[in-house]
Amino acid sequence: MERKQLYWEDVKLGQEIPTSYSLKLDATRMVLQVSGTQDYYQVHHDRDFAHAQGVPDPFFSTGFISAALGRLLTDWIGPEGCLRKFRMEMRRMNLLGDTMTVNGKVTDKYIRDGEHYVEADVWCETDSQGVTTPCKATLILPSRD
Amino acid sequence: MTQEKKKTPEEMLQEAQRMIGNETKPVANQYPVEYEPIRRYCIMVDDDNPMFLDPEYAKKTKHGGVILPPFATFGIMSGGSPAAMARWFDAAETPIMPPAPGKFVVNMAQEWEWSKTVMVGDRLTSKVRLADVYIKPIRLDPKAFWVVVEMIIGNQRGETVCTVRNVLLLHRSPEEVAADQPHKGG
């Protein structure tokens, strides 16, 4: 379970985030989603309700998606790294039955006011929808100096 | 018996825009941040990070104890969902959720900014502000309402720990859109 510490000097521009992973969005995952987020809005678990809204199937909630993206980032940056800013756009649905992959790529790194920053594009994609949730993250890492 | 005339989306928008800037009083969470909701939160995405789950490991880190996963802050405060937020706003002394023709809610975008780490045992408070509301058509509803709300979350020391800005889409079902169309004469 122990996590390695990532240092600012070890991050390379353009590198992919190495903690990428996939989850099967099956019915069990949907139940875990409701338990974990305490989000009981029916569009995230009730097929009839989803159809009444004009969407093809129940889709996973923002709280679930941000938790998945949070795992990607916190697994990567280690116990001393921290998230400073994040923007996510829910452009497409992460639907029941899909397989979802979270991934990311480093777009910038710089030092400002003595803090060591990394910028990254991160996203969720599914096998049926492609990229569903494009995001931008600003992280702060410890330095070896 | 006279029936009250149904408001048009444009009339509702005028009413909604007068509410921009409304802000709730800070509301304290009933319970402190606890281990068990964090465990359930992590399990849903197979997250086994000991920073969030293992008190012995976390004690040896710079934080000195288990911390809340960064994105869990919002869910723990609001119940997680736009619908839960809407109920919470309805109960607030200052109305935050504006009137809208559609009752279906989709969260379209979210912006986060963190300034403090949240630990198990912290007592969080939050206040919510209506930042913007406008009409922008979507495929399902030509008069869909877009509502921007900000939640500012603080701790027991009066420090802001994070700000979350949500862009919510409120729309009608296709049947409701059809029913609201003006009847053509002829």
Interface residues (C-beta under 8 A of the other chain):
Chain A: M1 E2 R3 Y21 L23 R29 L32 Q33 S35 G36 T37 Q38 D39 Y40 Y41 V43 H44 A52 Q53 G54 S61 T62 G63 F64 S66 A67 A68 L69 G70 R71 T74 D75 P79 E80 C82 L83 R84 K85 F86 R87 M88 E89 M90
Chain B: P37 R40 Y41 C42 I43 M44 V45 D46 D47 D48 N49 P50 M51 L53 D54 Y57 T61 K62 H63 P69 P70 F71 A72 F74 G75 G79 G80 S81 P82 A83 A84 F104 V105 V106 N107 M108 A109 Q110 E111 W112 E113 W114 T117 L140 S173 P174
